[in-house]
Amino acid sequence: MSAESLEKIARNKNVARAAARQLSMEQLHKLAEVIGEVIEQKQEDELRRQQEEAMKERKLAEIREAINEAGLSLDDLVSEQPKRRGRPPKKKSGA
């Protein structure tokens, strides 16, 4: 079953019912169990992502505070602009 088919089933209750009619009760219970596990895993992943994002924000705030307390600015941390790599741009020839 393609992701497109699953999306179609998820968006429309009648389509879901039609698909469910083709399954036995045992298959429907197994499907419900699998979907429950997928939902749980997705919730855990989302919670973990939110926690990581919050941790990054806290660390960033701590670094900003330390920079300010030290009387520094971001320009003090980056002493010079990084050098460009690669070839220089081609010169246009005026003919």
C-alpha positions as CSV (number, residue, x, y, z in Angstrom):
1,M,0.0,0.0,0.0
2,S,1.4,3.3,-1.0
3,A,1.7,6.4,1.2
4,E,-0.8,8.1,-1.1
5,S,-3.3,5.3,-0.4
6,L,-2.8,5.7,3.3
7,E,-3.3,9.5,3.1
8,K,-6.5,8.9,1.2
9,I,-7.8,6.5,3.8
10,A,-6.8,8.9,6.6
11,R,-8.5,11.9,5.1
12,N,-11.8,10.2,4.3
13,K,-13.8,8.1,6.7
14,N,-15.9,6.4,4.0
15,V,-12.7,5.4,2.1
16,A,-11.4,4.0,5.4
17,R,-14.6,2.0,6.0
18,A,-14.4,0.6,2.5
19,A,-10.8,-0.5,3.0
20,A,-11.7,-2.0,6.4
21,R,-14.5,-4.1,4.9
22,Q,-11.8,-6.0,3.0
23,L,-10.1,-7.1,6.2
24,S,-11.0,-9.7,8.8
25,M,-11.6,-8.7,12.4
26,E,-8.2,-10.2,13.3
27,Q,-6.5,-8.1,10.6
28,L,-8.3,-4.9,11.8
29,H,-7.2,-5.5,15.4
30,K,-3.6,-6.1,14.2
31,L,-3.8,-2.9,12.1
32,A,-5.1,-0.9,15.0
33,E,-2.2,-2.3,17.2
34,V,0.4,-1.4,14.6
35,I,-1.1,2.1,14.0
36,G,-1.1,2.6,17.8
37,E,2.6,1.7,18.0
38,V,3.4,4.0,15.0
39,I,1.5,6.9,16.7
40,E,3.3,6.3,20.0
41,Q,6.7,6.2,18.3
42,K,6.0,9.4,16.4
43,Q,4.9,11.2,19.6
44,E,8.1,10.1,21.3
45,D,10.2,11.3,18.3
46,E,8.4,14.7,18.4
47,L,8.9,15.0,22.2
48,R,12.6,14.1,21.8
49,R,13.0,16.7,19.0
50,Q,11.3,19.4,21.1
51,Q,13.5,18.6,24.1
52,E,16.6,18.8,21.9
53,E,15.5,22.1,20.5
54,A,14.8,23.5,24.0
55,M,18.3,22.3,25.1
56,K,19.9,24.1,22.2
57,E,17.9,27.3,23.0
58,R,19.1,27.1,26.7
59,K,22.7,26.6,25.6
60,L,22.5,29.4,23.2
61,A,21.1,31.7,25.9
62,E,23.9,30.7,28.3
63,I,26.5,31.4,25.6
64,R,25.0,34.8,24.9
65,E,24.9,35.6,28.6
66,A,28.6,34.6,29.0
67,I,29.6,36.7,26.0
68,N,27.7,39.7,27.4
69,E,29.2,39.2,30.9
70,A,32.7,39.1,29.4
71,G,32.1,42.4,27.7
72,L,32.5,40.8,24.3
73,S,30.5,40.9,21.1
74,L,30.1,38.4,18.3
75,D,32.6,40.5,16.2
76,D,35.2,39.8,18.9
77,L,34.7,36.1,18.5
78,V,35.1,36.2,14.7
79,S,38.3,38.0,14.1
80,E,38.3,37.9,10.4
81,Q,35.9,36.9,7.6
82,P,36.5,33.4,6.3
83,K,38.4,33.2,3.1
84,R,36.5,32.2,0.0
85,R,37.5,28.9,-1.6
86,G,37.4,27.9,-5.1
87,R,38.1,29.8,-8.3
88,P,37.7,33.5,-8.6
89,P,34.8,34.6,-10.8
90,K,35.5,34.8,-14.6
91,K,36.0,38.2,-16.0
92,K,33.6,39.3,-18.7
93,S,35.4,40.2,-21.9
94,G,34.0,43.3,-23.6
95,A,34.3,42.6,-27.3
